[in-house]
Structures are given as C-alpha cells and as structure tokens.
C-alpha cells in the first residue's frame, strides 16, 4: 500500500494519531517499527479491501502480536474510507484489549475505541459502544471518563442510550445527566435510561423511580427479557431485591425459550441468568451463552434455598 522508511513512519504515525485524537503512551510510540509486522497488517486489510473476506488465520496471527505494536499499526485504519475496514480495525482493537494483557494495555484499547464513537457511520458507533461494555470499570481512567462525559451533550448521536448507560457504568457525567433529566421536553424513553444511569451512580431517588415503574408492570416473558435486565444493570440493592423477590415467587409464569415447548415455565428460570453474574458466590452458574449451566432442574431449588438463607448478599458492580 505504501513504503515508508523508519523515520518517516514515525512522523506519519504521529500525524495520524494527532488527527484522530488517539491516546497513546509515549514509550509505545517510540518503539521501533517492525517491518514484517507492518506488512502483515497491510496484507490483512488488503485482502479485505479486494475480496470483502476476512483471513481468519492471519487475524489470529495479528492478535498474537504485542499489544502496543498491533495498536500502533491499526491507527491508520480507524480513518479508512471503507466502513468495513474501520469496523474490523476497531474489532481487532477490542479483541486484543479484552483478551488480557496489562492494565495499561487495556486502557489504551479503551481510549482508541472511544475515538470511534465519532465515526460517521452509526453502525460503527453502536458496535464500539457494545465493545466498551465488556471492559472492566477499572480499564477506564480519568481521561476516558472525561471523553465520555464530553459526548453526553450530543443527545442526537447514534446509539445515545448505550452512551448514557456506559457513562453510568464508569461513573461520569452526573451533572449533564441531571440537566437532561429536568428538561421538560425529554422523551419518556430517554428519561428511563438517564434514570438508570444515575441509579447506577448511586442516586437513590432514581433507583426508587425505576423500581416503582417496573413494579407496575405485569411480570411476563417480555418484562423478564427486556425490562428486568435494566434493573439488574443499576446494581442497586433495591432493584436487585425486587428481582430476587420475583425469582422466589412460585406463581409467575413465562413462555419457554424453547420453541418446541408450548407450556408455561416459571419466570424464575429466566431470572436466574440475570442474577447469577451480579450476585457474588451465587450457587448457579451460567455458560458463555448466558444459559443455566449444569443440572437445569436442580438450578431453581438450589438458587431459591441459597437466596432465602443469604439475606445480605454482595452485588458485583465491576462489570457492565
């Protein structure tokens, strides 16, 4: 694609980093360029550009590279003219960031992903906001929180709901969210997720508002699937206690998630996967797909017995 000597490579990368606003660590930037690595990254994206296909073997090789080197080589592709190339560059950044490495490397990945929230394509923005939800709250430093806070005033941006919930998760933007909340013209759906974010940041009044709204709804499959996860997101005991109460209720029936099963099942089976990841030492595990792991029939009595005995459970709030 282009051939640049080491000296010009450095100048070229610094210009691109400045134009994108990418946060970088100086020592990573000063690392000498690995010509073979640069050619591998270029070849990978060239195949995508020509064929619209992903070379999965080469992708795994790229992900095995040192984090700082891969991030540096991906920078130009964050501003590529093709949406698919930009999406893949951010996807590789996300995968490299969440797969481990040092805290510093994960924070660099978060900062680079945040630059994509200004992408001209709303699909890229939505994708990145979902990626950011999978990082630990400790991966967002003060600079990351400041960037998120600065974007909250742009209520017309694509996937604004996800941005607001991300702000609540990492604990930033409280003043801006309160300003939005007291805007008389704020649509109700916006008021709901702004309230969720403020609740996540410890606003007791917003927590009560959210729980009381949900209490008025009849508990069915839709509420369990689409509304209770919002309460769980807040990580506030009042909200989690309400979900626990529903799990302990024998009378609530929901549609089975198995299309071959026509009879109703206990809604508790759908609530267990919501609570298992957010209550410390919960006795029932869920698998990577979010389904109950192990003996399905024993899961409900085991969870109920544990919750009846464990009045003061600990809530896990380091994940989205």
SULDAQUI-V512442 format. One record per backbone hydrogen bond with DSSP energy under -0.5 kcal/mol. CO is the residue of the C=O (numbers start at 1). NH is the residue of the N-H. E is the energy in kcal/mol with one decimal. If there is no record, write none. Layout:
BEGIN
co->{CO & CO}
nh->{NH & NH}
e->{E & E}
END
This chain:
BEGIN
co->{5 & 6 & 7 & 8 & 9 & 10 & 11 & 12 & 13 & 14 & 15 & 16 & 17 & 17 & 22 & 25 & 25 & 26 & 27 & 28 & 33 & 34 & 35 & 36 & 37 & 38 & 39 & 40 & 41 & 42 & 43 & 44 & 45 & 46 & 47 & 47 & 48 & 54 & 55 & 56 & 57 & 58 & 59 & 60 & 61 & 62 & 66 & 67 & 68 & 69 & 70 & 71 & 74 & 74 & 75 & 76 & 77 & 82 & 83 & 84 & 85 & 86 & 87 & 88 & 89 & 90 & 91 & 92 & 93 & 94 & 95 & 97 & 102 & 103 & 104 & 105 & 106 & 107 & 108 & 109 & 110 & 111 & 112 & 112 & 113 & 114 & 115 & 116 & 120 & 121 & 121 & 122 & 123 & 124 & 125 & 126 & 127 & 128 & 129 & 131 & 132 & 133 & 136 & 137 & 139 & 141 & 142 & 143 & 144 & 145 & 146 & 147 & 148 & 148 & 149 & 151 & 153 & 154 & 157 & 159 & 160 & 161 & 162 & 163 & 164 & 165 & 166 & 167 & 167 & 173 & 174 & 175 & 176 & 177 & 178 & 180 & 182 & 183 & 187 & 188 & 189 & 190 & 191 & 192 & 193 & 194 & 195 & 196 & 197 & 198 & 199 & 202 & 203 & 204 & 205 & 206 & 207 & 208 & 209 & 210 & 211 & 212 & 214 & 218 & 220 & 221 & 222 & 223 & 223 & 227 & 227 & 228 & 229 & 230 & 231 & 231 & 232 & 236 & 236 & 237 & 238 & 239 & 240 & 241 & 242 & 243 & 244 & 246 & 248 & 249 & 252 & 254 & 257 & 258 & 260 & 265 & 266 & 267 & 267 & 268 & 269 & 271 & 271 & 272 & 273 & 275 & 275 & 278 & 278 & 279 & 285 & 287 & 291 & 294 & 295 & 296 & 297 & 298 & 299 & 300 & 301 & 302 & 303 & 304 & 305 & 306 & 309 & 311 & 314 & 315 & 318}
nh->{9 & 10 & 11 & 12 & 13 & 14 & 15 & 16 & 17 & 18 & 19 & 20 & 21 & 22 & 24 & 28 & 29 & 30 & 31 & 31 & 35 & 38 & 39 & 40 & 41 & 42 & 43 & 44 & 45 & 46 & 47 & 48 & 49 & 50 & 51 & 53 & 52 & 56 & 59 & 60 & 61 & 62 & 63 & 64 & 64 & 65 & 70 & 71 & 72 & 73 & 74 & 75 & 77 & 78 & 78 & 79 & 80 & 86 & 87 & 88 & 89 & 90 & 91 & 92 & 93 & 94 & 95 & 96 & 97 & 98 & 99 & 100 & 106 & 107 & 108 & 109 & 110 & 111 & 112 & 113 & 114 & 115 & 115 & 116 & 116 & 117 & 118 & 119 & 122 & 124 & 125 & 126 & 127 & 128 & 129 & 130 & 131 & 132 & 133 & 134 & 135 & 320 & 139 & 140 & 141 & 145 & 146 & 147 & 148 & 149 & 150 & 151 & 151 & 152 & 152 & 154 & 155 & 157 & 160 & 163 & 164 & 165 & 166 & 167 & 168 & 169 & 170 & 171 & 172 & 177 & 178 & 179 & 180 & 181 & 182 & 183 & 184 & 186 & 191 & 192 & 193 & 194 & 195 & 196 & 197 & 198 & 199 & 200 & 201 & 203 & 202 & 204 & 207 & 208 & 209 & 210 & 211 & 212 & 213 & 214 & 215 & 216 & 217 & 220 & 224 & 225 & 226 & 227 & 228 & 230 & 231 & 232 & 233 & 234 & 234 & 235 & 235 & 239 & 240 & 241 & 242 & 243 & 244 & 245 & 246 & 247 & 248 & 249 & 250 & 252 & 267 & 265 & 259 & 261 & 262 & 254 & 269 & 270 & 271 & 272 & 273 & 274 & 275 & 276 & 277 & 278 & 279 & 280 & 316 & 282 & 293 & 290 & 287 & 296 & 299 & 300 & 301 & 302 & 303 & 304 & 305 & 306 & 307 & 308 & 309 & 310 & 311 & 313 & 280 & 317 & 137}
e->{-2.9 & -1.9 & -1.7 & -3.0 & -2.7 & -2.3 & -2.1 & -2.0 & -2.7 & -2.1 & -2.1 & -2.1 & -1.3 & -1.5 & -0.5 & -0.7 & -1.9 & -1.9 & -0.5 & -0.7 & -0.8 & -2.4 & -2.2 & -2.1 & -2.4 & -2.4 & -2.7 & -2.2 & -2.1 & -2.3 & -2.0 & -1.5 & -2.5 & -2.2 & -2.7 & -0.6 & -2.2 & -1.2 & -2.2 & -1.9 & -1.5 & -2.4 & -2.3 & -0.8 & -0.6 & -1.7 & -2.4 & -2.7 & -2.0 & -2.0 & -1.6 & -1.0 & -1.3 & -0.7 & -1.5 & -1.0 & -1.2 & -2.0 & -2.9 & -2.0 & -2.4 & -2.3 & -2.3 & -2.7 & -1.7 & -2.6 & -2.7 & -2.4 & -2.1 & -2.6 & -1.2 & -0.7 & -2.0 & -2.1 & -2.2 & -1.9 & -2.1 & -2.4 & -2.3 & -2.3 & -2.2 & -0.9 & -0.5 & -0.6 & -1.4 & -1.3 & -1.1 & -1.9 & -0.6 & -0.6 & -1.6 & -2.6 & -2.2 & -2.4 & -2.4 & -1.8 & -2.0 & -2.6 & -1.0 & -1.9 & -1.4 & -0.7 & -2.0 & -1.3 & -0.7 & -2.3 & -2.2 & -2.1 & -2.3 & -2.6 & -2.1 & -0.9 & -0.9 & -0.8 & -1.0 & -1.8 & -1.3 & -1.9 & -0.9 & -1.5 & -2.6 & -2.5 & -2.1 & -2.3 & -2.2 & -2.1 & -2.4 & -1.3 & -2.1 & -2.5 & -2.4 & -2.0 & -2.1 & -2.3 & -1.6 & -1.8 & -0.7 & -2.2 & -2.3 & -2.0 & -1.6 & -2.4 & -2.0 & -2.0 & -2.0 & -2.2 & -2.4 & -2.4 & -1.2 & -2.2 & -2.2 & -1.0 & -1.9 & -2.4 & -2.2 & -2.4 & -2.7 & -2.7 & -1.8 & -1.9 & -2.4 & -1.0 & -1.8 & -0.6 & -2.4 & -2.1 & -2.8 & -1.9 & -2.5 & -1.1 & -1.3 & -2.5 & -2.0 & -1.0 & -0.7 & -0.6 & -1.3 & -0.5 & -2.6 & -3.3 & -1.3 & -1.7 & -2.5 & -2.5 & -1.8 & -2.0 & -1.8 & -0.9 & -0.6 & -0.5 & -1.8 & -2.9 & -0.7 & -2.2 & -0.6 & -3.3 & -1.5 & -1.4 & -1.2 & -2.3 & -0.5 & -0.9 & -1.8 & -2.7 & -0.6 & -1.3 & -1.3 & -0.6 & -2.9 & -1.5 & -2.7 & -2.1 & -2.8 & -0.8 & -1.0 & -0.7 & -0.6 & -1.9 & -2.6 & -2.7 & -2.4 & -2.0 & -2.3 & -2.2 & -1.4 & -2.3 & -1.2 & -0.7 & -2.8 & -0.6 & -1.5}
END
